[in-house]
Amino acid sequence: MKVEVMPEVCQGHGRCQERCPEVFGTDAIEGKCMILMPEVPPELEHKARLAVKNCPEGALVISSD
C-alpha cells in the first residue's frame, strides 16, 4: 500500500500524524502533512488507513501496488 498527500488541499490539522506518526509528519515550514514512509508496511496499514479517513479535507490518498 502507498500513501500520497495533496499539499494544495492539506490545511495542516495534523490528525494524520496523531494517528500514524510512523508514516505521516508535518512540514516545519508550511505546517502541512509530509509523507515519511510512502510505501506503508503491512503492520502499519491499519493505522495509515485510519489516518487517511480522519483527514478533514481528504488530502490523503491510498493506492495499492
PyMOL commands that set and color helices and strands:
alter all, ss='L'
color gray80, all
select helices_A, chain A and resi 15-19+42-53
alter helices_A, ss='H'
color red, helices_A
select strands_A, chain A and resi 2-5+24-26+33-35+60-63
alter strands_A, ss='S'
color yellow, strands_A
deselect
rebuild
show_as cartoon
